[in-house]
Amino acid sequence: MAGNKRALSQIDSNTAPSQPPSKQQSQQPAAGKENEASRYAAMKKQDLSTLLQQRNLPYSGNKDVLVRRLEDSDRLHTAPSTSATGEICPGPLPLDDIRAEKRATRDASEKSNEEEDEHDGQQDNGLESQNDQRESICGLKGCVCKRPASEFPGHKWMLTTKGYLLVARLQWELNIRNQDAAGEHFYNDFNGYGFQEVMENQLVSFNRFAWILEDTYEWFNVDDPNTVLHTLKLIGGAVFTTLNSLEKNGLLCPDSAVKNIALVLGVLYDNTRDWPGDPEPQLEWREAMIREAFRHGIEVKGQPNGIETVLEEDGIDRTLPSEADSKWKNFNWTKEFKAFSKKHRKGRRSEADTSLCDPVEDVTRAHKVSSCM
């Protein structure tokens, strides 16, 4: 993300080196945990259940069980592995970027060979060294993935540790709904409706899902386009709800502690570039979210995968907010999601598609017929 340059300590939430803590200071965190535990023990069971609900944790059981769950949750969220210093980590560059770097390296090497043939051996060694660096990006040796971002200040492809876990989980969710992966065939739109289900589940507790919205061909070819378009609208609403939350907390700015805002928005825009219904209002949020970032001084520059070029080709500029932009800025998530859930609950088809056969009903009907034979 472009913007004012900051020290690594500011970017990665690392503090400057200091003297080791005194014995009294090192005992303070432990004392704080004891006080927290005693506070839980003094609370009523109903209050403990409320706290667990707010953390999306199970809230049934006796009081001792509830206290133990809260204490375990506190330990998990204060562990060094989940601290702010390890929250942002590098990821593997897209293959297109790796190929581009290799082409640039090869072209530079060939040009140098033409000019100074006597340095062939040295140049070959240099090329091998640089190719080794490209291989390290791919995980073959010295992989950069999931290591602290402070070790690679120039790396462009950044993702949070929770983002890694989320992408892996969503990929798994898609795979278990893929009839081809199981060597089965139920009906043509089975995979597409599986993708729809994953999107709906993710929107229930939306967070980061830009990287999963790439292989969507089967989703867009299901026989219920109205539900798909309504889902696209809700995705845009989720994006702006997140941006509004960042703005409210002073994090939507060039020097934000959330350092990959431009990258996430750029990836989301690029992955949704070929989505259907581009002239339709359901996808107006794509350009609106980029302009919203521009208005807050966030530059989508130097990003991998040619994202900056894509934005230039599409003519995304810093124009004043349009009426459509204001609509997304004021998106009422609670109201819209409630309407979506009511209309599409239990996988119900839209009214325009009620004449189509329901595969589940077909299977039920087939069982009834076979039992009568």
LUMFI-750086 format. One record per residue (C-alpha): residue number from 1; residue in three letters; x, y, z. Coordinates in Angstrom, 1 decimal. Layout:
<nodes>
NODE num residuo     px     py     pz
NODE NUM     Ala      X      Y      Z
...
</nodes>
This chain:
<nodes>
NODE num residuo     px     py     pz
NODE   1     Met    0.0    0.0    0.0
NODE   2     Ala    1.4    3.3   -1.0
NODE   3     Gly    1.6    6.2    1.4
NODE   4     Asn    3.9    7.9    3.8
NODE   5     Lys    6.9    5.8    4.7
NODE   6     Arg    7.0    4.5    8.2
NODE   7     Ala    9.5    2.7   10.3
NODE   8     Leu    9.2   -1.0   10.4
NODE   9     Ser    8.3   -0.8   14.1
NODE  10     Gln    5.2    1.2   13.1
NODE  11     Ile    4.2   -1.0   10.2
NODE  12     Asp    4.5   -4.3   12.0
NODE  13     Ser    3.5   -3.2   15.4
NODE  14     Asn    7.0   -4.0   16.7
NODE  15     Thr    8.3   -1.9   19.5
NODE  16     Ala   11.9   -0.7   19.6
NODE  17     Pro   14.4   -2.9   21.4
NODE  18     Ser   14.4   -2.3   25.1
NODE  19     Gln   16.0   -3.6   28.3
NODE  20     Pro   14.7   -7.0   29.6
NODE  21     Pro   11.7   -6.5   32.0
NODE  22     Ser   12.4   -6.5   35.7
NODE  23     Lys   11.2   -9.3   37.9
NODE  24     Gln    8.3   -7.1   39.1
NODE  25     Gln    7.3   -6.3   35.6
NODE  26     Ser    7.4   -9.9   34.4
NODE  27     Gln    5.1  -10.8   37.3
NODE  28     Gln    2.5   -8.2   36.3
NODE  29     Pro    0.9  -10.2   33.4
NODE  30     Ala    0.5  -13.3   35.6
NODE  31     Ala   -1.1  -11.2   38.3
NODE  32     Gly   -3.5   -9.7   35.7
NODE  33     Lys   -4.6  -13.1   34.6
NODE  34     Glu   -5.3  -14.1   38.2
NODE  35     Asn   -7.4  -11.0   38.7
NODE  36     Glu   -9.2  -11.8   35.4
NODE  37     Ala   -9.9  -15.4   36.6
NODE  38     Ser  -11.2  -14.2   39.9
NODE  39     Arg  -13.4  -11.7   38.1
NODE  40     Tyr  -15.0  -14.5   36.1
NODE  41     Ala  -15.5  -16.5   39.3
NODE  42     Ala  -17.4  -13.6   40.8
NODE  43     Met  -19.7  -13.1   37.8
NODE  44     Lys  -23.2  -14.6   37.5
NODE  45     Lys  -23.7  -17.6   35.2
NODE  46     Gln  -25.9  -15.6   32.9
NODE  47     Asp  -23.2  -12.9   32.5
NODE  48     Leu  -20.7  -15.6   31.7
NODE  49     Ser  -22.9  -17.0   29.0
NODE  50     Thr  -23.4  -13.6   27.5
NODE  51     Leu  -19.6  -13.1   27.3
NODE  52     Leu  -19.2  -16.5   25.6
NODE  53     Gln  -21.9  -15.7   23.1
NODE  54     Gln  -20.2  -12.5   22.2
NODE  55     Arg  -17.0  -14.5   21.5
NODE  56     Asn  -19.0  -17.0   19.4
NODE  57     Leu  -18.1  -19.8   21.9
NODE  58     Pro  -20.4  -22.5   23.4
NODE  59     Tyr  -22.3  -21.1   26.4
NODE  60     Ser  -24.0  -24.1   27.9
NODE  61     Gly  -22.8  -26.0   31.0
NODE  62     Asn  -22.3  -25.3   34.7
NODE  63     Lys  -20.5  -22.2   36.0
NODE  64     Asp  -17.1  -23.8   36.4
NODE  65     Val  -17.2  -24.9   32.7
NODE  66     Leu  -18.1  -21.4   31.5
NODE  67     Val  -15.3  -19.9   33.6
NODE  68     Arg  -12.8  -22.4   32.2
NODE  69     Arg  -13.9  -21.6   28.6
NODE  70     Leu  -13.4  -17.9   29.1
NODE  71     Glu   -9.9  -18.4   30.7
NODE  72     Asp   -8.9  -20.7   27.8
NODE  73     Ser  -10.1  -18.0   25.3
NODE  74     Asp   -8.1  -15.4   27.1
NODE  75     Arg   -4.9  -17.5   27.0
NODE  76     Leu   -5.5  -18.2   23.3
NODE  77     His   -5.8  -14.5   22.4
NODE  78     Thr   -2.8  -13.5   24.4
NODE  79     Ala   -0.5  -16.2   23.1
NODE  80     Pro    2.7  -14.9   21.3
NODE  81     Ser    1.8  -16.8   18.1
NODE  82     Thr   -1.4  -14.7   17.8
NODE  83     Ser    0.0  -11.4   19.0
NODE  84     Ala    0.1   -8.3   16.8
NODE  85     Thr    3.8   -8.9   15.8
NODE  86     Gly    2.9  -12.1   13.9
NODE  87     Glu   -0.5  -11.0   12.6
NODE  88     Ile    0.7  -10.0    9.1
NODE  89     Cys    2.8  -12.4    7.2
NODE  90     Pro    4.0  -12.8    3.5
NODE  91     Gly    2.3  -15.0    1.1
NODE  92     Pro    3.5  -16.6   -2.2
NODE  93     Leu    3.5  -14.2   -5.1
NODE  94     Pro    1.0  -15.0   -8.0
NODE  95     Leu    2.5  -17.1  -10.8
NODE  96     Asp    2.1  -14.3  -13.3
NODE  97     Asp    4.4  -12.1  -11.1
NODE  98     Ile    7.0  -14.8  -10.7
NODE  99     Arg    7.0  -15.4  -14.5
NODE 100     Ala    7.3  -11.6  -15.1
NODE 101     Glu   10.3  -11.4  -12.8
NODE 102     Lys   11.9  -14.4  -14.4
NODE 103     Arg   11.4  -12.9  -17.9
NODE 104     Ala   12.9   -9.6  -16.7
NODE 105     Thr   15.9  -11.5  -15.2
NODE 106     Arg   16.3  -13.5  -18.4
NODE 107     Asp   16.1  -10.4  -20.7
NODE 108     Ala   18.5   -8.5  -18.6
NODE 109     Ser   20.9  -11.4  -18.6
NODE 110     Glu   20.7  -11.8  -22.4
NODE 111     Lys   21.4   -8.1  -23.0
NODE 112     Ser   24.4   -8.2  -20.7
NODE 113     Asn   25.7  -11.3  -22.5
NODE 114     Glu   25.6   -9.5  -25.8
NODE 115     Glu   27.5   -6.5  -24.5
NODE 116     Glu   30.2   -8.3  -22.5
NODE 117     Asp   30.7  -11.9  -23.5
NODE 118     Glu   33.8  -12.3  -21.3
NODE 119     His   31.5  -12.2  -18.2
NODE 120     Asp   29.4  -15.2  -19.3
NODE 121     Gly   30.4  -17.3  -16.4
NODE 122     Gln   29.8  -14.6  -13.8
NODE 123     Gln   26.4  -13.8  -15.3
NODE 124     Asp   25.3  -17.4  -15.4
NODE 125     Asn   26.1  -17.7  -11.7
NODE 126     Gly   24.2  -14.5  -11.0
NODE 127     Leu   21.2  -15.8  -13.0
NODE 128     Glu   21.3  -19.1  -11.0
NODE 129     Ser   21.4  -17.1   -7.8
NODE 130     Gln   18.4  -15.1   -8.8
NODE 131     Asn   16.5  -18.1  -10.0
NODE 132     Asp   17.2  -19.6   -6.6
NODE 133     Gln   15.5  -16.6   -5.1
NODE 134     Arg   12.5  -17.1   -7.4
NODE 135     Glu   12.3  -20.7   -6.2
NODE 136     Ser   12.4  -19.6   -2.6
NODE 137     Ile    9.2  -17.7   -3.2
NODE 138     Cys    7.5  -20.9   -4.4
NODE 139     Gly    8.4  -22.7   -1.2
NODE 140     Leu   11.1  -24.9   -2.6
NODE 141     Lys   13.8  -23.5   -0.3
NODE 142     Gly   13.6  -20.9    2.5
NODE 143     Cys    9.9  -20.2    1.9
NODE 144     Val    8.8  -16.8    3.0
NODE 145     Cys    5.2  -17.8    3.7
NODE 146     Lys    3.8  -17.2    7.2
NODE 147     Arg    7.0  -15.7    8.5
NODE 148     Pro    6.9  -12.3   10.2
NODE 149     Ala    6.3   -9.4    7.8
NODE 150     Ser    9.1   -7.5    9.5
NODE 151     Glu   11.6   -9.9    7.9
NODE 152     Phe   10.4   -9.0    4.4
NODE 153     Pro    9.6   -5.2    4.3
NODE 154     Gly    9.6   -5.1    0.5
NODE 155     His    7.3   -8.1    0.0
NODE 156     Lys    4.0   -6.9   -1.6
NODE 157     Trp    1.8  -10.0   -1.1
NODE 158     Met    0.7   -9.8    2.5
NODE 159     Leu   -2.1  -11.7    4.3
NODE 160     Thr   -3.1  -12.0    7.9
NODE 161     Thr   -2.6  -15.4    9.6
NODE 162     Lys   -6.3  -15.6   10.1
NODE 163     Gly   -6.7  -14.9    6.4
NODE 164     Tyr   -4.6  -17.9    5.6
NODE 165     Leu   -6.8  -20.1    7.8
NODE 166     Leu  -10.0  -18.7    6.3
NODE 167     Val   -8.9  -19.3    2.7
NODE 168     Ala   -7.9  -22.8    3.5
NODE 169     Arg  -11.2  -23.5    5.2
NODE 170     Leu  -13.2  -22.0    2.3
NODE 171     Gln  -11.2  -24.1   -0.2
NODE 172     Trp  -12.1  -27.2    1.8
NODE 173     Glu  -15.8  -26.2    2.0
NODE 174     Leu  -15.8  -26.0   -1.8
NODE 175     Asn  -14.1  -29.3   -2.3
NODE 176     Ile  -16.5  -31.2   -0.1
NODE 177     Arg  -19.4  -29.8   -2.3
NODE 178     Asn  -17.7  -30.7   -5.6
NODE 179     Gln  -19.3  -33.8   -7.2
NODE 180     Asp  -16.4  -34.2   -9.6
NODE 181     Ala  -13.9  -34.5   -6.8
NODE 182     Ala  -16.0  -37.3   -5.4
NODE 183     Gly  -16.3  -39.0   -8.8
NODE 184     Glu  -20.1  -38.6   -8.7
NODE 185     His  -22.7  -36.8  -10.8
NODE 186     Phe  -26.0  -35.8   -9.2
NODE 187     Tyr  -27.2  -33.0  -11.5
NODE 188     Asn  -25.5  -30.2  -13.6
NODE 189     Asp  -25.8  -27.4  -11.1
NODE 190     Phe  -24.7  -29.3   -8.0
NODE 191     Asn  -21.3  -27.7   -7.9
NODE 192     Gly  -22.8  -24.2   -8.6
NODE 193     Tyr  -25.3  -24.5   -5.7
NODE 194     Gly  -22.4  -25.7   -3.5
NODE 195     Phe  -20.6  -22.5   -4.2
NODE 196     Gln  -23.8  -20.5   -3.5
NODE 197     Glu  -24.1  -22.3   -0.1
NODE 198     Val  -20.4  -21.5    0.8
NODE 199     Met  -21.0  -17.8   -0.1
NODE 200     Glu  -24.2  -17.6    2.0
NODE 201     Asn  -22.5  -19.2    5.0
NODE 202     Gln  -19.6  -16.8    4.6
NODE 203     Leu  -21.9  -13.8    4.5
NODE 204     Val  -23.4  -14.9    7.8
NODE 205     Ser  -20.1  -14.0    9.4
NODE 206     Phe  -18.3  -12.2    6.7
NODE 207     Asn  -14.6  -11.3    7.1
NODE 208     Arg  -12.0  -11.7    4.4
NODE 209     Phe  -13.1  -13.6    1.3
NODE 210     Ala  -11.4  -11.8   -1.7
NODE 211     Trp   -9.1  -14.7   -2.5
NODE 212     Ile  -11.9  -17.3   -2.8
NODE 213     Leu  -13.9  -15.4   -5.5
NODE 214     Glu  -11.9  -16.5   -8.5
NODE 215     Asp  -13.1  -19.9   -9.7
NODE 216     Thr  -16.8  -19.0  -10.0
NODE 217     Tyr  -17.8  -20.4  -13.4
NODE 218     Glu  -20.1  -23.1  -12.1
NODE 219     Trp  -21.7  -20.7   -9.6
NODE 220     Phe  -22.7  -18.2  -12.3
NODE 221     Asn  -24.2  -20.9  -14.5
NODE 222     Val  -26.8  -22.2  -12.0
NODE 223     Asp  -30.5  -22.0  -13.0
NODE 224     Asp  -31.3  -19.4  -10.3
NODE 225     Pro  -29.6  -16.2  -11.5
NODE 226     Asn  -31.8  -13.9   -9.3
NODE 227     Thr  -30.4  -15.5   -6.1
NODE 228     Val  -26.8  -15.2   -7.4
NODE 229     Leu  -27.3  -11.5   -8.2
NODE 230     His  -28.8  -10.9   -4.8
NODE 231     Thr  -25.7  -12.5   -3.3
NODE 232     Leu  -23.4  -10.3   -5.3
NODE 233     Lys  -25.2   -7.3   -3.9
NODE 234     Leu  -24.8   -8.6   -0.4
NODE 235     Ile  -21.0   -9.1   -1.0
NODE 236     Gly  -20.7   -5.5   -1.9
NODE 237     Gly  -22.6   -4.5    1.2
NODE 238     Ala  -20.3   -6.6    3.3
NODE 239     Val  -17.3   -4.8    1.8
NODE 240     Phe  -18.7   -1.4    2.6
NODE 241     Thr  -19.8   -2.4    6.0
NODE 242     Thr  -16.1   -3.4    6.7
NODE 243     Leu  -14.8   -0.1    5.2
NODE 244     Asn  -17.2    1.9    7.3
NODE 245     Ser  -16.0    0.0   10.4
NODE 246     Leu  -12.4    0.8    9.5
NODE 247     Glu  -13.2    4.4    9.0
NODE 248     Lys  -15.1    4.6   12.3
NODE 249     Asn  -12.1    3.3   14.1
NODE 250     Gly   -9.6    5.6   12.3
NODE 251     Leu   -8.1    2.7   10.3
NODE 252     Leu   -9.1    3.7    6.8
NODE 253     Cys   -6.1    5.9    6.1
NODE 254     Pro   -2.7    5.8    4.3
NODE 255     Asp   -0.8    5.0    7.5
NODE 256     Ser   -3.3    2.5    8.8
NODE 257     Ala   -2.2   -0.3   11.1
NODE 258     Val   -4.2   -2.5    8.7
NODE 259     Lys   -1.5   -2.5    6.1
NODE 260     Asn   -3.0   -4.6    3.3
NODE 261     Ile   -6.3   -2.7    2.7
NODE 262     Ala   -5.2   -1.7   -0.9
NODE 263     Leu   -4.1   -5.3   -1.6
NODE 264     Val   -7.4   -6.8   -0.5
NODE 265     Leu   -9.5   -4.3   -2.4
NODE 266     Gly   -7.3   -4.7   -5.5
NODE 267     Val   -7.5   -8.5   -5.4
NODE 268     Leu  -11.3   -8.4   -4.9
NODE 269     Tyr  -11.7   -6.0   -7.8
NODE 270     Asp   -9.5   -8.1  -10.1
NODE 271     Asn  -11.1  -11.4   -9.1
NODE 272     Thr  -14.6  -10.0   -9.8
NODE 273     Arg  -13.7   -8.3  -13.1
NODE 274     Asp  -15.4  -10.9  -15.3
NODE 275     Trp  -18.4  -11.4  -13.1
NODE 276     Pro  -21.8  -11.3  -14.9
NODE 277     Gly  -24.2   -8.3  -14.6
NODE 278     Asp  -21.4   -5.7  -14.7
NODE 279     Pro  -23.8   -2.9  -15.9
NODE 280     Glu  -26.3   -4.0  -13.2
NODE 281     Pro  -26.6   -2.2   -9.9
NODE 282     Gln  -25.5   -5.4   -8.0
NODE 283     Leu  -21.9   -4.8   -9.0
NODE 284     Glu  -21.6   -1.0   -8.8
NODE 285     Trp  -19.8   -1.5   -5.5
NODE 286     Arg  -16.6   -2.7   -7.2
NODE 287     Glu  -15.7    0.7   -8.6
NODE 288     Ala  -17.2    2.4   -5.6
NODE 289     Met  -14.9    0.6   -3.1
NODE 290     Ile  -11.8    1.7   -5.0
NODE 291     Arg  -12.9    5.3   -5.1
NODE 292     Glu  -13.6    5.1   -1.4
NODE 293     Ala  -10.0    4.0   -0.8
NODE 294     Phe   -8.7    6.8   -3.0
NODE 295     Arg  -10.8    9.4   -1.1
NODE 296     His   -9.1    8.3    2.1
NODE 297     Gly   -5.6    8.6    0.6
NODE 298     Ile   -5.1    4.9    0.1
NODE 299     Glu   -3.2    4.2   -3.1
NODE 300     Val   -3.5    0.9   -5.0
NODE 301     Lys    0.0    1.0   -6.5
NODE 302     Gly    2.8   -1.5   -6.9
NODE 303     Gln    0.4   -4.4   -6.2
NODE 304     Pro    1.0   -7.9   -7.6
NODE 305     Asn   -0.9   -9.5  -10.4
NODE 306     Gly   -1.0   -6.3  -12.5
NODE 307     Ile   -3.8   -4.9  -10.4
NODE 308     Glu   -2.7   -1.3  -10.9
NODE 309     Thr   -2.8   -1.7  -14.7
NODE 310     Val   -6.3   -3.3  -14.5
NODE 311     Leu   -7.6   -0.2  -12.6
NODE 312     Glu   -6.0    2.1  -15.2
NODE 313     Glu   -7.5    0.1  -18.1
NODE 314     Asp  -11.0    0.2  -16.5
NODE 315     Gly  -10.7    4.0  -15.9
NODE 316     Ile  -11.1    4.0  -12.2
NODE 317     Asp  -10.4    7.6  -11.1
NODE 318     Arg  -10.8    9.9   -8.1
NODE 319     Thr  -14.1   11.4   -9.2
NODE 320     Leu  -16.5   12.8   -6.5
NODE 321     Pro  -18.9   10.3   -4.9
NODE 322     Ser  -21.7    9.4   -7.2
NODE 323     Glu  -25.3    8.6   -6.2
NODE 324     Ala  -24.4    4.9   -6.5
NODE 325     Asp  -21.3    5.3   -4.3
NODE 326     Ser  -23.4    7.0   -1.6
NODE 327     Lys  -25.9    4.1   -1.8
NODE 328     Trp  -23.2    1.6   -1.0
NODE 329     Lys  -21.6    3.9    1.6
NODE 330     Asn  -25.0    3.9    3.4
NODE 331     Phe  -25.7    0.2    3.0
NODE 332     Asn  -27.8   -1.1    5.8
NODE 333     Trp  -26.3   -4.6    6.4
NODE 334     Thr  -28.8   -5.6    9.1
NODE 335     Lys  -31.8   -4.8    7.0
NODE 336     Glu  -30.5   -6.2    3.7
NODE 337     Phe  -29.2   -9.4    5.2
NODE 338     Lys  -32.5  -10.0    7.0
NODE 339     Ala  -34.4   -9.6    3.7
NODE 340     Phe  -32.0  -11.9    2.0
NODE 341     Ser  -32.3  -14.6    4.7
NODE 342     Lys  -36.1  -14.3    4.6
NODE 343     Lys  -36.3  -14.6    0.8
NODE 344     His  -33.8  -17.4    0.3
NODE 345     Arg  -34.0  -19.4    3.5
NODE 346     Lys  -33.7  -23.1    3.2
NODE 347     Gly  -32.4  -22.7   -0.3
NODE 348     Arg  -35.8  -21.5   -1.6
NODE 349     Arg  -35.8  -20.5   -5.2
NODE 350     Ser  -36.9  -17.1   -6.4
NODE 351     Glu  -40.4  -16.7   -7.6
NODE 352     Ala  -39.3  -16.5  -11.2
NODE 353     Asp  -37.8  -20.0  -11.0
NODE 354     Thr  -40.6  -21.9   -9.3
NODE 355     Ser  -41.4  -23.7  -12.5
NODE 356     Leu  -38.1  -25.5  -12.5
NODE 357     Cys  -37.7  -28.9  -11.0
NODE 358     Asp  -36.2  -29.3   -7.5
NODE 359     Pro  -33.6  -32.1   -7.6
NODE 360     Val  -34.3  -32.9   -3.9
NODE 361     Glu  -38.0  -33.4   -4.7
NODE 362     Asp  -37.0  -35.5   -7.7
NODE 363     Val  -35.0  -37.8   -5.6
NODE 364     Thr  -37.8  -38.1   -3.0
NODE 365     Arg  -40.3  -38.8   -5.7
NODE 366     Ala  -38.1  -41.5   -7.2
NODE 367     His  -37.8  -43.2   -3.9
NODE 368     Lys  -41.6  -43.2   -3.5
NODE 369     Val  -42.1  -44.7   -7.0
NODE 370     Ser  -39.4  -47.4   -6.4
NODE 371     Ser  -41.0  -48.4   -3.1
NODE 372     Cys  -44.4  -49.0   -4.8
NODE 373     Met  -42.9  -51.3   -7.4
</nodes>
